[in-house]
């Protein structure tokens, strides 16, 4: 069973069937947790599964795998009053989940672009372009968001079609440059911690600040023809009261 199958099968048993016994089957004894939703190790996962409320469900929209890393993009319903849009990243070792990172944000019903935070293409294609697409996306994040080179945006993003799923940003280069003109230097990426690339999809998980607050930036891009053509994101504040000592990254 490959890493993607491990994550999807374990998710079905842990969160679909809500089976605490599945923890021993799918969670490493040395499980490292970075989420704000659970404590470390197998005991933390057991407690989380047992605490799932009636009506809880998870709707998966995308899954990409890159070696031992698997990223999910979906919506949790039942954790709090509003559905939560989420990116989850898992590291799989010897057929078990060994480490987990995530980013969650309340679902926004009305967006500038008219698109939801999760709709759009889901099929992984262009596997032969994975490494070129990885380099393109990392180069974009490092150049534009980390180094602040907004003048370089056109080198990375399609000038013909750039679809936006961030609730507050419009489509195209104009939408992105207008948003950053409004935000100015309130947004800063300091370090990219994770990159998960498979074919036409590349996810980066970075740490920085937004409005002076420590923030996790999870950005998923779809690449076509050597340019970025679509973007989804989740950007939660990094909490300082995590139920473990592992940090958000």
TIPALO-584521 format. One record per residue: x, y, z of N, C-alpha, C in turn; residue in one letter; residue number from 1. Coordinates in nm, 2 decimals, padded with zeros to 4 digits, m for minus. Example, Ala and Ser with C-alpha at 12.3 -4.5 7.8 and 13.67 -1.06 7.14 Angstrom:
<recs>
n.xx_n.yy_n.zz_ca.xx_ca.yy_ca.zz_c.xx_c.yy_c.zz_loro_margu
01.32_m00.57_00.78_01.23_m00.45_00.78_01.32_m00.33_00.78_A_1
01.28_m00.22_00.71_01.37_m00.11_00.71_01.29_00.00_00.79_S_2
</recs>
This chain:
<recs>
n.xx_n.yy_n.zz_ca.xx_ca.yy_ca.zz_c.xx_c.yy_c.zz_loro_margu
00.09_m00.12_00.00_00.00_00.00_00.00_00.09_00.12_00.00_X_1
00.07_00.22_m00.10_00.15_00.33_m00.10_00.10_00.44_00.00_X_2
00.18_00.55_00.01_00.15_00.65_00.11_00.01_00.71_00.10_X_3
m00.03_00.74_m00.03_m00.16_00.79_m00.05_m00.27_00.70_00.00_X_4
m00.26_00.57_m00.03_m00.36_00.47_00.01_m00.36_00.46_00.16_X_5
m00.24_00.47_00.23_m00.23_00.46_00.37_m00.32_00.58_00.43_X_6
m00.29_00.70_00.38_m00.36_00.81_00.44_m00.51_00.81_00.42_X_7
m00.56_00.77_00.30_m00.70_00.77_00.27_m00.77_00.66_00.34_X_8
m00.71_00.54_00.35_m00.77_00.43_00.42_m00.78_00.45_00.57_X_9
m00.67_00.51_00.62_m00.67_00.54_00.77_m00.77_00.65_00.80_X_10
m00.79_00.75_00.71_m00.88_00.86_00.73_m01.02_00.80_00.74_X_11
m01.05_00.71_00.65_m01.19_00.65_00.64_m01.22_00.57_00.77_X_12
m01.12_00.50_00.83_m01.14_00.42_00.95_m01.14_00.51_01.07_X_13
m01.05_00.61_01.08_m01.04_00.70_01.20_m01.16_00.80_01.20_X_14
m01.19_00.86_01.09_m01.28_00.98_01.09_m01.41_00.94_01.03_X_15
m01.42_00.84_00.94_m01.54_00.80_00.89_m01.61_00.70_00.98_X_16
m01.54_00.59_01.01_m01.60_00.48_01.10_m01.58_00.52_01.25_X_17
m01.49_00.62_01.27_m01.47_00.66_01.41_m01.43_00.55_01.50_X_18
m01.33_00.47_01.45_m01.29_00.35_01.52_m01.15_00.38_01.60_X_19
m01.16_00.39_01.73_m01.04_00.42_01.81_m00.93_00.31_01.79_X_20
m00.98_00.18_01.76_m00.88_00.07_01.74_m00.80_00.09_01.62_X_21
m00.85_00.17_01.52_m00.77_00.20_01.40_m00.64_00.27_01.43_X_22
m00.64_00.34_01.55_m00.52_00.41_01.58_m00.39_00.32_01.58_X_23
m00.40_00.20_01.64_m00.29_00.11_01.65_m00.25_00.06_01.51_X_24
m00.35_00.05_01.42_m00.32_00.00_01.29_m00.25_00.10_01.20_X_25
m00.28_00.23_01.22_m00.24_00.33_01.12_m00.15_00.44_01.18_X_26
m00.14_00.45_01.31_m00.06_00.56_01.37_00.06_00.51_01.43_X_27
00.18_00.57_01.40_00.31_00.52_01.45_00.31_00.54_01.60_X_28
00.38_00.45_01.67_00.40_00.47_01.82_00.48_00.60_01.85_X_29
00.55_00.66_01.75_00.62_00.78_01.77_00.56_00.90_01.70_X_30
00.43_00.89_01.68_00.36_00.99_01.60_00.38_01.13_01.65_X_31
00.42_01.22_01.56_00.45_01.36_01.59_00.34_01.45_01.54_X_32
00.27_01.52_01.63_00.15_01.60_01.60_00.19_01.75_01.60_X_33
00.15_01.82_01.49_00.17_01.97_01.49_00.04_02.04_01.49_X_34
m00.08_01.97_01.49_m00.21_02.04_01.48_m00.25_02.10_01.61_X_35
m00.33_02.20_01.61_m00.39_02.26_01.73_m00.51_02.18_01.78_X_36
m00.55_02.07_01.71_m00.67_02.00_01.74_m00.65_01.87_01.82_X_37
m00.52_01.83_01.84_m00.49_01.71_01.91_m00.36_01.71_01.98_X_38
m00.35_01.63_02.08_m00.22_01.61_02.15_m00.13_01.51_02.08_X_39
m00.01_01.50_02.12_00.09_01.42_02.06_00.06_01.27_02.07_X_40
00.11_01.19_01.98_00.11_01.04_01.99_m00.02_00.98_01.96_X_41
m00.02_00.84_01.99_m00.14_00.76_01.97_m00.25_00.80_02.06_X_42
m00.21_00.83_02.19_m00.31_00.87_02.29_m00.39_01.00_02.24_X_43
m00.31_01.09_02.19_m00.38_01.21_02.14_m00.48_01.18_02.03_X_44
m00.44_01.09_01.94_m00.53_01.06_01.83_m00.65_00.98_01.88_X_45
m00.63_00.89_01.97_m00.75_00.82_02.03_m00.84_00.92_02.09_X_46
m00.79_01.01_02.17_m00.88_01.11_02.23_m00.96_01.19_02.13_X_47
m00.89_01.23_02.02_m00.95_01.30_01.91_m01.07_01.22_01.85_X_48
m01.04_01.10_01.81_m01.14_01.01_01.75_m01.26_00.99_01.84_X_49
m01.24_00.97_01.97_m01.35_00.95_02.07_m01.43_01.08_02.09_X_50
m01.37_01.19_02.06_m01.44_01.32_02.09_m01.52_01.37_01.97_X_51
m01.51_01.30_01.86_m01.58_01.35_01.74_m01.73_01.36_01.76_X_52
m01.79_01.47_01.74_m01.93_01.49_01.77_m02.03_01.42_01.67_X_53
m02.15_01.41_01.71_m02.25_01.36_01.61_m02.26_01.46_01.50_X_54
m02.28_01.41_01.38_m02.28_01.50_01.26_m02.15_01.54_01.20_X_55
m02.04_01.49_01.27_m01.91_01.52_01.21_m01.89_01.45_01.08_X_56
m01.83_01.52_00.98_m01.79_01.45_00.86_m01.67_01.53_00.79_X_57
m01.61_01.46_00.70_m01.50_01.52_00.63_m01.53_01.50_00.48_X_58
m01.52_01.60_00.40_m01.54_01.60_00.26_m01.41_01.63_00.19_X_59
m01.36_01.53_00.12_m01.23_01.54_00.06_m01.25_01.60_m00.08_X_60
m01.16_01.70_m00.12_m01.17_01.76_m00.25_m01.05_01.73_m00.33_X_61
m00.93_01.72_m00.27_m00.80_01.69_m00.34_m00.71_01.61_m00.26_X_62
m00.63_01.53_m00.32_m00.52_01.46_m00.26_m00.40_01.45_m00.35_X_63
m00.28_01.49_m00.30_m00.16_01.48_m00.38_m00.06_01.41_m00.29_X_64
00.03_01.33_m00.36_00.14_01.26_m00.28_00.27_01.29_m00.35_X_65
00.37_01.30_m00.26_00.51_01.33_m00.30_00.60_01.25_m00.21_X_66
00.65_01.13_m00.26_00.73_01.05_m00.17_00.65_01.01_m00.05_X_67
00.71_01.04_00.07_00.64_01.00_00.19_00.55_01.10_00.25_X_68
00.52_01.21_00.17_00.43_01.32_00.21_00.30_01.31_00.13_X_69
00.19_01.32_00.20_00.06_01.32_00.14_m00.02_01.44_00.19_X_70
m00.08_01.52_00.10_m00.16_01.64_00.13_m00.30_01.62_00.09_X_71
m00.39_01.65_00.19_m00.54_01.65_00.16_m00.59_01.79_00.17_X_72
m00.69_01.82_00.08_m00.76_01.95_00.08_m00.91_01.92_00.09_X_73
m00.97_01.97_00.20_m01.11_01.93_00.22_m01.18_02.02_00.32_X_74
m01.30_01.97_00.36_m01.38_02.05_00.45_m01.42_01.96_00.57_X_75
m01.40_02.01_00.69_m01.45_01.94_00.81_m01.58_02.01_00.86_X_76
m01.68_01.93_00.88_m01.81_01.98_00.94_m01.83_01.91_01.07_X_77
m01.86_01.99_01.17_m01.89_01.94_01.30_m01.80_01.98_01.41_X_78
m01.68_02.04_01.37_m01.59_02.10_01.47_m01.62_02.25_01.48_X_79
m01.71_02.28_01.57_m01.75_02.42_01.59_m01.87_02.46_01.51_X_80
m01.91_02.58_01.51_m02.03_02.63_01.45_m02.03_02.63_01.30_X_81
m01.91_02.65_01.24_m01.89_02.67_01.10_m01.81_02.55_01.04_X_82
m01.83_02.51_00.92_m01.74_02.41_00.85_m01.60_02.48_00.84_X_83
m01.50_02.39_00.84_m01.36_02.44_00.84_m01.30_02.39_00.71_X_84
m01.25_02.48_00.63_m01.16_02.44_00.52_m01.02_02.41_00.57_X_85
m00.97_02.30_00.52_m00.84_02.25_00.58_m00.75_02.19_00.47_X_86
m00.62_02.22_00.50_m00.51_02.14_00.44_m00.45_02.05_00.55_X_87
m00.43_01.93_00.52_m00.37_01.83_00.61_m00.25_01.77_00.54_X_88
m00.13_01.77_00.60_m00.02_01.70_00.54_00.03_01.59_00.63_X_89
00.05_01.48_00.58_00.10_01.36_00.66_00.23_01.31_00.60_X_90
00.32_01.27_00.69_00.44_01.19_00.66_00.41_01.05_00.69_X_91
00.43_00.96_00.60_00.41_00.82_00.61_00.54_00.74_00.62_X_92
00.55_00.66_00.72_00.67_00.58_00.74_00.63_00.43_00.77_X_93
00.68_00.34_00.69_00.65_00.20_00.72_00.50_00.17_00.72_X_94
00.43_00.23_00.64_00.28_00.20_00.63_00.20_00.26_00.74_X_95
00.25_00.36_00.81_00.18_00.43_00.92_00.20_00.58_00.91_X_96
00.10_00.65_00.96_00.11_00.80_00.97_00.22_00.82_01.08_X_97
00.32_00.90_01.05_00.43_00.93_01.14_00.43_01.07_01.19_X_98
00.37_01.16_01.11_00.38_01.30_01.14_00.26_01.37_01.07_X_99
00.21_01.48_01.13_00.09_01.55_01.08_00.10_01.70_01.10_X_100
00.08_01.78_00.99_00.06_01.92_01.00_m00.07_01.96_00.94_X_101
m00.13_02.07_00.99_m00.25_02.12_00.92_m00.27_02.27_00.93_X_102
m00.37_02.31_00.86_m00.42_02.45_00.86_m00.57_02.45_00.84_X_103
m00.64_02.52_00.93_m00.79_02.52_00.92_m00.84_02.67_00.93_X_104
m00.95_02.69_00.85_m01.01_02.83_00.86_m01.16_02.81_00.83_X_105
m01.24_02.89_00.90_m01.38_02.89_00.88_m01.42_02.91_00.73_X_106
m01.52_02.83_00.68_m01.57_02.84_00.55_m01.63_02.98_00.53_X_107
m01.60_03.04_00.41_m01.65_03.17_00.38_m01.75_03.15_00.26_X_108
m01.87_03.20_00.28_m01.98_03.17_00.18_m01.97_03.26_00.06_X_109
m01.93_03.38_00.08_m01.93_03.48_m00.03_m01.78_03.52_m00.06_X_110
m01.74_03.50_m00.18_m01.60_03.54_m00.21_m01.60_03.64_m00.33_X_111
m01.48_03.71_m00.34_m01.47_03.81_m00.44_m01.48_03.75_m00.58_X_112
m01.42_03.64_m00.60_m01.42_03.57_m00.73_m01.55_03.50_m00.77_X_113
m01.63_03.47_m00.66_m01.75_03.39_m00.68_m01.73_03.24_m00.67_X_114
m01.60_03.20_m00.65_m01.57_03.06_m00.64_m01.56_03.03_m00.49_X_115
m01.58_02.90_m00.46_m01.56_02.85_m00.33_m01.41_02.83_m00.29_X_116
m01.39_02.80_m00.17_m01.25_02.78_m00.12_m01.20_02.64_m00.16_X_117
m01.28_02.56_m00.22_m01.24_02.42_m00.26_m01.28_02.38_m00.39_X_118
m01.36_02.45_m00.47_m01.40_02.40_m00.60_m01.29_02.41_m00.70_X_119
m01.32_02.36_m00.82_m01.22_02.36_m00.93_m01.17_02.22_m00.96_X_120
m01.07_02.21_m01.05_m01.01_02.08_m01.09_m00.96_02.01_m00.97_X_121
m00.97_01.87_m00.98_m00.91_01.79_m00.88_m00.82_01.68_m00.93_X_122
m00.82_01.65_m01.06_m00.75_01.55_m01.12_m00.60_01.58_m01.13_X_123
m00.51_01.49_m01.08_m00.37_01.51_m01.10_m00.33_01.47_m01.24_X_124
m00.26_01.56_m01.31_m00.22_01.53_m01.45_m00.07_01.58_m01.46_X_125
m00.01_01.56_m01.58_00.12_01.60_m01.61_00.23_01.56_m01.51_X_126
00.23_01.43_m01.48_00.32_01.38_m01.38_00.47_01.40_m01.42_X_127
00.49_01.40_m01.55_00.63_01.43_m01.59_00.68_01.57_m01.57_X_128
00.59_01.66_m01.54_00.63_01.80_m01.51_00.64_01.83_m01.36_X_129
00.63_01.73_m01.28_00.63_01.75_m01.13_00.74_01.84_m01.09_X_130
00.87_01.80_m01.12_00.98_01.87_m01.07_00.99_02.02_m01.12_X_131
00.96_02.03_m01.25_00.96_02.17_m01.31_00.85_02.25_m01.24_X_132
00.73_02.19_m01.21_00.63_02.27_m01.14_00.66_02.30_m01.00_X_133
00.73_02.21_m00.94_00.78_02.23_m00.80_00.87_02.36_m00.80_X_134
00.97_02.36_m00.89_01.06_02.47_m00.90_00.99_02.60_m00.93_X_135
00.89_02.59_m01.01_00.82_02.72_m01.05_00.75_02.77_m00.93_X_136
00.68_02.69_m00.85_00.60_02.74_m00.74_00.69_02.78_m00.63_X_137
00.79_02.71_m00.59_00.89_02.75_m00.49_00.95_02.88_m00.53_X_138
00.99_02.89_m00.65_01.05_03.02_m00.70_00.96_03.13_m00.69_X_139
00.83_03.11_m00.72_00.73_03.22_m00.70_00.72_03.26_m00.55_X_140
00.70_03.16_m00.47_00.68_03.19_m00.32_00.80_03.26_m00.27_X_141
00.92_03.21_m00.30_01.04_03.27_m00.25_01.07_03.41_m00.30_X_142
01.04_03.43_m00.43_01.07_03.56_m00.50_00.97_03.67_m00.46_X_143
00.84_03.63_m00.47_00.73_03.73_m00.46_00.69_03.75_m00.31_X_144
00.66_03.64_m00.24_00.61_03.65_m00.10_00.72_03.66_00.00_X_145
00.83_03.60_m00.02_00.94_03.61_00.08_01.03_03.73_00.06_X_146
01.07_03.75_m00.07_01.16_03.86_m00.10_01.08_03.99_m00.14_X_147
00.95_03.98_m00.15_00.87_04.10_m00.18_00.88_04.16_m00.32_X_148
00.92_04.07_m00.42_00.94_04.12_m00.55_00.81_04.11_m00.63_X_149
00.72_04.20_m00.61_00.59_04.20_m00.68_00.61_04.23_m00.83_X_150
00.72_04.29_m00.86_00.75_04.32_m01.00_00.78_04.19_m01.08_X_151
00.80_04.08_m01.01_00.84_03.96_m01.08_00.72_03.86_m01.10_X_152
00.60_03.91_m01.06_00.48_03.82_m01.06_00.45_03.77_m01.20_X_153
00.47_03.85_m01.30_00.44_03.81_m01.44_00.53_03.70_m01.49_X_154
00.64_03.67_m01.43_00.73_03.57_m01.47_00.67_03.43_m01.43_X_155
00.58_03.43_m01.33_00.53_03.30_m01.28_00.39_03.28_m01.31_X_156
00.30_03.38_m01.30_00.16_03.36_m01.32_00.11_03.39_m01.46_X_157
00.02_03.31_m01.51_m00.04_03.33_m01.64_m00.10_03.46_m01.65_X_158
m00.07_03.53_m01.76_m00.13_03.66_m01.78_m00.27_03.64_m01.85_X_159
m00.30_03.52_m01.89_m00.43_03.50_m01.96_m00.54_03.45_m01.87_X_160
m00.50_03.36_m01.77_m00.60_03.30_m01.69_m00.54_03.26_m01.55_X_161
m00.58_03.33_m01.45_m00.53_03.30_m01.31_m00.66_03.30_m01.22_X_162
m00.70_03.18_m01.18_m00.83_03.17_m01.11_m00.80_03.17_m00.96_X_163
m00.87_03.25_m00.88_m00.84_03.27_m00.74_m00.95_03.21_m00.65_X_164
m00.91_03.14_m00.55_m01.01_03.09_m00.45_m00.99_03.15_m00.31_X_165
m00.89_03.24_m00.29_m00.89_03.32_m00.17_m01.01_03.40_m00.16_X_166
m01.09_03.40_m00.05_m01.21_03.47_m00.05_m01.20_03.62_m00.07_X_167
m01.09_03.68_m00.04_m01.08_03.83_m00.05_m01.00_03.88_m00.17_X_168
m00.96_03.79_m00.26_m00.88_03.84_m00.38_m00.95_03.80_m00.51_X_169
m00.94_03.89_m00.60_m01.00_03.87_m00.73_m00.91_03.79_m00.83_X_170
m00.97_03.76_m00.94_m00.89_03.68_m01.04_m00.78_03.76_m01.10_X_171
m00.69_03.68_m01.17_m00.59_03.74_m01.25_m00.48_03.82_m01.18_X_172
m00.38_03.86_m01.26_m00.27_03.94_m01.21_m00.32_04.07_m01.14_X_173
m00.42_04.13_m01.19_m00.47_04.25_m01.14_m00.53_04.23_m01.00_X_174
m00.60_04.12_m00.98_m00.66_04.08_m00.85_m00.55_04.06_m00.74_X_175
m00.44_03.99_m00.78_m00.33_03.97_m00.69_m00.26_04.10_m00.65_X_176
m00.22_04.17_m00.76_m00.14_04.29_m00.73_m00.22_04.40_m00.65_X_177
m00.35_04.40_m00.68_m00.44_04.50_m00.60_m00.45_04.46_m00.46_X_178
m00.46_04.32_m00.43_m00.47_04.28_m00.29_m00.34_04.31_m00.22_X_179
m00.22_04.29_m00.28_m00.10_04.32_m00.21_m00.07_04.47_m00.20_X_180
m00.13_04.54_m00.29_m00.12_04.69_m00.27_m00.19_04.73_m00.15_X_181
m00.31_04.67_m00.13_m00.39_04.70_m00.01_m00.32_04.66_00.12_X_182
m00.26_04.54_00.12_m00.20_04.48_00.24_m00.06_04.53_00.26_X_183
00.01_04.58_00.16_00.14_04.63_00.18_00.23_04.53_00.24_X_184
00.31_04.58_00.34_00.41_04.49_00.41_00.35_04.42_00.53_X_185
00.22_04.42_00.54_00.15_04.34_00.65_00.16_04.19_00.63_X_186
00.20_04.15_00.51_00.21_04.00_00.48_00.36_03.98_00.46_X_187
00.42_03.88_00.53_00.56_03.84_00.51_00.57_03.69_00.53_X_188
00.63_03.63_00.43_00.67_03.49_00.44_00.81_03.48_00.48_X_189
00.84_03.41_00.59_00.98_03.40_00.64_01.05_03.27_00.60_X_190
00.97_03.16_00.60_01.04_03.03_00.57_00.94_02.93_00.51_X_191
00.97_02.86_00.40_00.89_02.75_00.35_00.94_02.62_00.42_X_192
00.84_02.56_00.49_00.87_02.44_00.56_00.84_02.31_00.49_X_193
00.74_02.31_00.41_00.69_02.19_00.34_00.66_02.22_00.20_X_194
00.69_02.13_00.11_00.65_02.14_m00.03_00.60_02.00_m00.07_X_195
00.48_01.99_m00.12_00.42_01.86_m00.17_00.38_01.89_m00.32_X_196
00.45_01.81_m00.41_00.42_01.83_m00.55_00.39_01.70_m00.62_X_197
00.28_01.70_m00.70_00.25_01.59_m00.78_00.18_01.64_m00.91_X_198
00.25_01.63_m01.02_00.20_01.67_m01.14_00.17_01.82_m01.15_X_199
00.04_01.85_m01.18_00.00_01.99_m01.20_m00.03_02.06_m01.07_X_200
m00.02_01.99_m00.95_m00.05_02.05_m00.82_00.07_02.06_m00.74_X_201
00.09_02.18_m00.67_00.20_02.20_m00.58_00.15_02.27_m00.46_X_202
00.17_02.22_m00.34_00.14_02.28_m00.21_00.26_02.32_m00.14_X_203
00.26_02.45_m00.09_00.37_02.50_00.00_00.31_02.53_00.13_X_204
00.38_02.50_00.24_00.34_02.54_00.37_00.46_02.63_00.43_X_205
00.43_02.75_00.46_00.53_02.85_00.50_00.49_02.91_00.63_X_206
00.59_02.97_00.70_00.57_03.04_00.82_00.60_03.19_00.80_X_207
00.52_03.28_00.86_00.55_03.42_00.84_00.46_03.50_00.94_X_208
00.43_03.62_00.89_00.34_03.71_00.97_00.24_03.77_00.88_X_209
00.12_03.80_00.94_00.01_03.87_00.87_m00.05_03.97_00.97_X_210
m00.03_04.10_00.94_m00.08_04.20_01.04_00.00_04.19_01.17_X_211
00.13_04.15_01.16_00.21_04.14_01.28_00.19_04.01_01.36_X_212
00.10_03.93_01.32_00.07_03.80_01.40_00.14_03.68_01.33_X_213
00.20_03.59_01.40_00.26_03.47_01.35_00.15_03.39_01.27_X_214
00.18_03.36_01.15_00.08_03.30_01.06_00.14_03.18_00.98_X_215
00.06_03.08_00.96_00.09_02.97_00.87_00.03_03.00_00.73_X_216
00.11_02.99_00.63_00.05_03.01_00.49_00.06_02.88_00.41_X_217
m00.06_02.82_00.39_m00.07_02.70_00.31_m00.13_02.74_00.18_X_218
m00.05_02.73_00.07_m00.09_02.77_m00.06_m00.08_02.65_m00.16_X_219
m00.19_02.63_m00.23_m00.20_02.52_m00.33_m00.21_02.59_m00.47_X_220
m00.12_02.55_m00.56_m00.13_02.60_m00.69_m00.15_02.49_m00.80_X_221
m00.22_02.53_m00.90_m00.23_02.44_m01.02_m00.15_02.51_m01.13_X_222
m00.07_02.42_m01.19_00.02_02.47_m01.30_m00.02_02.42_m01.43_X_223
m00.02_02.50_m01.53_m00.05_02.46_m01.67_00.04_02.54_m01.77_X_224
00.10_02.47_m01.86_00.19_02.54_m01.96_00.30_02.62_m01.90_X_225
00.35_02.57_m01.78_00.47_02.64_m01.72_00.43_02.76_m01.65_X_226
00.30_02.79_m01.62_00.26_02.91_m01.54_00.16_02.87_m01.44_X_227
00.15_02.95_m01.33_00.05_02.93_m01.23_m00.08_02.98_m01.28_X_228
m00.19_02.89_m01.28_m00.32_02.92_m01.33_m00.43_02.92_m01.23_X_229
m00.40_02.87_m01.11_m00.51_02.86_m01.01_m00.45_02.85_m00.87_X_230
m00.52_02.91_m00.77_m00.47_02.91_m00.64_m00.58_02.90_m00.53_X_231
m00.55_02.81_m00.43_m00.63_02.80_m00.31_m00.54_02.82_m00.19_X_232
m00.59_02.87_m00.08_m00.51_02.88_00.04_m00.59_02.88_00.17_X_233
m00.51_02.85_00.28_m00.56_02.86_00.42_m00.45_02.93_00.49_X_234
m00.48_03.03_00.57_m00.38_03.11_00.64_m00.41_03.14_00.78_X_235
m00.41_03.04_00.87_m00.45_03.06_01.01_m00.33_03.13_01.09_X_236
m00.37_03.20_01.19_m00.27_03.25_01.29_m00.21_03.13_01.36_X_237
m00.08_03.13_01.39_m00.02_03.02_01.46_m00.04_03.05_01.61_X_238
m00.10_02.95_01.67_m00.14_02.96_01.82_m00.02_02.93_01.90_X_239
m00.01_02.99_02.02_00.09_02.97_02.12_00.05_02.88_02.23_X_240
m00.07_02.82_02.22_m00.13_02.73_02.32_m00.15_02.59_02.26_X_241
m00.07_02.54_02.18_m00.08_02.41_02.12_m00.08_02.30_02.23_X_242
m00.15_02.19_02.21_m00.16_02.08_02.31_m00.04_01.98_02.30_X_243
00.07_02.03_02.26_00.19_01.95_02.25_00.31_02.05_02.24_X_244
00.43_02.00_02.23_00.55_02.09_02.23_00.62_02.09_02.10_X_245
00.55_02.05_01.99_00.61_02.03_01.86_00.61_02.15_01.77_X_246
00.53_02.25_01.81_00.52_02.37_01.72_00.43_02.34_01.60_X_247
00.39_02.45_01.53_00.31_02.43_01.41_00.38_02.37_01.29_X_248
00.51_02.38_01.30_00.60_02.32_01.19_00.70_02.23_01.25_X_249
</recs>
